[in-house]
């Protein structure tokens, strides 16, 4: 439970100290602050790429304070057998969901060293990432606010109706150019005017992420206040008063 009288930075540090992941605390603090800027907007929060729940906990805590807001966390939540090693030693994944195959990290693979250091050990005690995620959410009493969705953004938008609205989208899924562009396209139509779109691993080591942000956000007149906020965290706000784009496939 967030204590409104204690510095939120300290509380975020405590909340995520045992949660595996790569989101630094300064980025999580900034994400929490951006959530507060959405207090007067309609809609929920969508996270694409949740892993073990490090950022999901921060979004969930913010949503709890905002009141009538849910956080939908979209991830393939891979199990151990979903990972395959490539010829160059790096790793990719293939997840089967309802008899359909979903591939990830094929264009931008996971390097061998971080996989063996940070990912493989997670499967020593748990069967899959979703189990770890749900445990993290439950331990922080955020079950009523954080809703996991096993799949990708394309599946997710098929599961919601046209009246769905979101006021913040945080994209941290597959880092290939095509995947990031598709995530932007899938969620832009539901992002309300004045809502925020945020990216992890921006302008750092992932060319696909960088180029997608450049092409689809920075050079898109529908967005404003584009800014790199921390070492690898980028945000932009959807302009108010703009007509909704009709052809999202061209985003």
C-alpha positions as CSV (number, residue, x, y, z in Angstrom):
1,X,0.0,0.0,0.0
2,X,1.4,3.4,-1.0
3,X,2.0,5.8,1.9
4,X,1.1,9.3,0.5
5,X,3.4,10.9,3.1
6,X,6.5,8.9,2.3
7,X,8.8,9.7,-0.7
8,X,7.5,7.5,-3.6
9,X,11.1,6.9,-4.8
10,X,11.9,5.0,-1.6
11,X,8.6,3.1,-1.8
12,X,9.3,2.1,-5.4
13,X,12.8,0.9,-4.4
14,X,11.3,-1.3,-1.7
15,X,8.5,-2.6,-4.0
16,X,10.8,-3.9,-6.8
17,X,14.0,-4.8,-4.9
18,X,13.4,-8.5,-5.3
19,X,11.6,-8.4,-8.7
20,X,13.8,-9.7,-11.6
21,X,14.1,-7.2,-14.4
22,X,16.1,-4.4,-16.0
23,X,14.0,-1.3,-15.4
24,X,16.1,1.1,-13.3
25,X,14.4,2.9,-10.4
26,X,14.7,6.3,-11.9
27,X,12.8,5.1,-14.9
28,X,10.1,3.5,-12.7
29,X,9.8,6.7,-10.7
30,X,9.3,8.7,-14.0
31,X,6.7,6.1,-15.1
32,X,4.8,6.6,-11.9
33,X,4.9,10.3,-12.2
34,X,3.6,10.2,-15.8
35,X,0.7,8.1,-14.5
36,X,-0.3,10.9,-12.3
37,X,-0.5,13.3,-15.3
38,X,-3.3,11.1,-16.6
39,X,-5.5,11.5,-13.5
40,X,-8.1,13.6,-15.4
41,X,-8.2,11.4,-18.5
42,X,-10.5,8.5,-19.4
43,X,-9.3,5.0,-19.9
44,X,-6.9,2.4,-18.5
45,X,-3.2,1.6,-18.7
46,X,-1.7,-0.9,-21.1
47,X,1.8,-2.4,-20.7
48,X,3.3,-4.4,-23.6
49,X,6.1,-6.5,-22.2
50,X,5.7,-7.2,-18.5
51,X,8.2,-9.9,-17.7
52,X,8.2,-10.6,-14.0
53,X,6.2,-7.5,-13.1
54,X,8.8,-4.9,-12.1
55,X,7.2,-2.0,-14.0
56,X,3.7,-3.6,-13.7
57,X,3.8,-3.1,-9.9
58,X,4.6,0.5,-10.3
59,X,1.8,1.0,-12.8
60,X,-0.5,-0.9,-10.6
61,X,0.3,1.2,-7.5
62,X,-0.3,4.3,-9.5
63,X,-3.6,2.9,-10.8
64,X,-4.7,2.1,-7.3
65,X,-4.2,5.7,-6.3
66,X,-5.9,7.0,-9.4
67,X,-9.0,5.0,-8.6
68,X,-11.1,3.6,-11.4
69,X,-8.1,2.5,-13.5
70,X,-6.9,-1.0,-14.5
71,X,-3.5,-2.0,-15.8
72,X,-3.5,-4.6,-18.6
73,X,-0.2,-6.4,-18.9
74,X,0.5,-8.0,-22.2
75,X,3.3,-10.6,-22.4
76,X,4.0,-14.0,-23.9
77,X,5.1,-15.0,-20.4
78,X,7.4,-17.8,-21.7
79,X,8.1,-21.0,-20.0
80,X,11.5,-22.7,-20.0
81,X,10.9,-24.9,-23.0
82,X,9.8,-21.9,-25.1
83,X,13.4,-20.6,-25.4
84,X,15.7,-21.9,-28.1
85,X,19.4,-21.2,-28.6
86,X,20.5,-20.0,-32.0
87,X,23.6,-21.0,-33.9
88,X,25.4,-17.8,-32.7
89,X,24.7,-18.6,-29.1
90,X,22.0,-16.1,-28.6
91,X,18.4,-17.0,-27.7
92,X,14.9,-16.6,-29.2
93,X,11.5,-17.8,-28.1
94,X,8.5,-19.5,-29.6
95,X,5.3,-19.6,-27.4
96,X,2.2,-21.6,-28.3
97,X,-1.0,-20.1,-27.2
98,X,-4.3,-21.8,-28.1
99,X,-2.6,-23.8,-30.8
100,X,-1.0,-20.7,-32.4
101,X,2.7,-20.0,-32.5
102,X,4.1,-16.7,-31.4
103,X,7.8,-16.0,-32.1
104,X,9.8,-13.3,-30.4
105,X,13.4,-12.1,-30.3
106,X,14.3,-13.4,-33.7
107,X,15.4,-10.2,-35.4
108,X,16.8,-8.8,-32.2
109,X,17.9,-11.9,-30.2
110,X,18.8,-12.1,-26.5
111,X,22.5,-12.3,-26.2
112,X,23.9,-15.4,-24.5
113,X,25.5,-13.8,-21.5
114,X,22.4,-11.9,-20.2
115,X,20.2,-14.9,-21.0
116,X,22.4,-17.3,-18.9
117,X,22.9,-14.7,-16.1
118,X,19.4,-13.2,-15.8
119,X,16.8,-15.4,-17.5
120,X,17.8,-19.0,-17.1
121,X,18.0,-18.9,-13.3
122,X,14.4,-17.8,-13.1
123,X,13.3,-21.3,-14.3
124,X,15.1,-23.1,-11.5
125,X,12.3,-22.7,-9.1
126,X,9.3,-21.7,-11.3
127,X,7.8,-23.2,-14.4
128,X,7.1,-20.0,-16.2
129,X,7.3,-16.2,-16.0
130,X,3.6,-15.8,-15.5
131,X,3.9,-17.7,-12.2
132,X,6.5,-15.2,-11.0
133,X,4.5,-12.3,-12.3
134,X,1.3,-13.3,-10.5
135,X,3.2,-13.9,-7.3
136,X,4.8,-10.4,-7.5
137,X,1.3,-8.9,-8.0
138,X,-0.3,-10.9,-5.2
139,X,2.5,-10.1,-2.7
140,X,1.8,-6.4,-3.3
141,X,-2.0,-6.7,-3.0
142,X,-2.5,-5.4,-6.6
143,X,-4.6,-8.3,-7.9
144,X,-7.6,-6.0,-8.4
145,X,-5.7,-3.5,-10.5
146,X,-3.2,-5.5,-12.5
147,X,-4.6,-7.9,-15.2
148,X,-2.2,-10.1,-17.1
149,X,-2.9,-11.0,-20.7
150,X,-0.9,-13.9,-22.3
151,X,-0.4,-13.0,-25.9
152,X,0.7,-9.9,-27.9
153,X,-0.9,-6.6,-28.7
154,X,-2.6,-8.0,-31.8
155,X,-4.3,-10.6,-29.8
156,X,-5.2,-8.1,-27.1
157,X,-7.0,-5.7,-29.3
158,X,-9.1,-8.6,-30.7
159,X,-10.2,-9.4,-27.1
160,X,-11.5,-5.8,-26.4
161,X,-14.4,-3.9,-27.8
162,X,-14.3,-0.6,-29.8
163,X,-15.2,1.4,-26.7
164,X,-11.9,0.5,-24.9
165,X,-9.8,3.5,-24.1
166,X,-6.3,3.8,-22.6
167,X,-4.6,6.9,-21.2
168,X,-1.1,5.5,-21.0
169,X,0.7,2.9,-23.1
170,X,4.1,1.5,-22.0
171,X,5.9,-0.4,-24.8
172,X,8.6,-2.8,-23.8
173,X,7.9,-5.9,-25.8
174,X,9.8,-7.4,-28.8
175,X,12.5,-4.9,-29.7
176,X,12.5,-5.5,-33.5
177,X,11.5,-2.6,-35.7
178,X,8.4,-4.3,-37.1
179,X,7.2,-5.4,-33.7
180,X,7.5,-2.0,-32.1
181,X,5.8,-0.4,-35.1
182,X,2.9,-2.9,-34.8
183,X,2.6,-2.3,-31.1
184,X,2.3,1.5,-31.7
185,X,-0.2,0.9,-34.5
186,X,-2.3,-1.5,-32.4
187,X,-2.6,0.8,-29.4
188,X,-2.7,4.3,-31.0
189,X,-6.3,3.9,-31.9
190,X,-7.3,3.4,-28.3
191,X,-5.0,6.1,-26.8
192,X,-7.1,9.1,-25.8
193,X,-6.1,12.7,-26.7
194,X,-3.7,13.9,-24.0
195,X,-2.7,10.3,-23.2
196,X,0.9,9.2,-23.0
197,X,2.9,6.6,-24.9
198,X,6.2,5.5,-23.3
199,X,9.1,3.3,-24.4
200,X,11.7,1.3,-22.6
201,X,15.2,0.7,-24.1
202,X,14.8,3.9,-26.2
203,X,17.8,5.4,-27.9
204,X,20.2,3.0,-26.2
205,X,21.2,-0.3,-27.8
206,X,18.3,-1.4,-29.9
207,X,18.2,0.0,-33.4
208,X,14.7,-1.3,-34.1
209,X,13.2,0.5,-31.1
210,X,15.1,3.7,-31.9
211,X,13.9,3.8,-35.6
212,X,10.3,2.9,-34.7
213,X,10.1,5.8,-32.2
214,X,11.7,8.1,-34.8
215,X,9.5,7.1,-37.6
216,X,6.1,6.6,-35.8
217,X,6.3,9.1,-32.9
218,X,8.9,11.8,-33.4
219,X,7.9,12.4,-37.0
220,X,4.2,11.9,-36.4
221,X,2.2,15.2,-36.1
222,X,-0.3,13.5,-33.8
223,X,2.3,13.5,-31.0
224,X,3.9,16.2,-29.0
225,X,6.2,16.7,-26.0
226,X,8.5,14.0,-27.2
227,X,11.4,13.6,-24.8
228,X,14.0,11.1,-23.6
229,X,13.5,11.3,-19.8
230,X,16.1,8.9,-18.4
231,X,19.0,6.9,-19.9
232,X,16.6,4.6,-21.9
233,X,13.1,5.9,-21.3
234,X,11.2,7.9,-23.9
235,X,7.8,9.5,-23.7
236,X,5.4,11.5,-25.9
237,X,1.8,12.8,-25.5
238,X,-1.0,12.4,-28.0
239,X,-2.1,15.9,-29.1
240,X,-5.5,17.2,-28.1
241,X,-7.9,18.3,-30.8
242,X,-6.4,16.1,-33.5
243,X,-8.7,14.0,-35.7
244,X,-8.2,10.3,-35.1
245,X,-6.1,8.6,-37.8
246,X,-8.1,6.2,-39.9
247,X,-5.5,4.0,-41.5
248,X,-3.5,2.7,-38.5
249,X,-1.7,0.1,-40.7
250,X,0.3,3.0,-42.1
251,X,1.5,4.3,-38.8
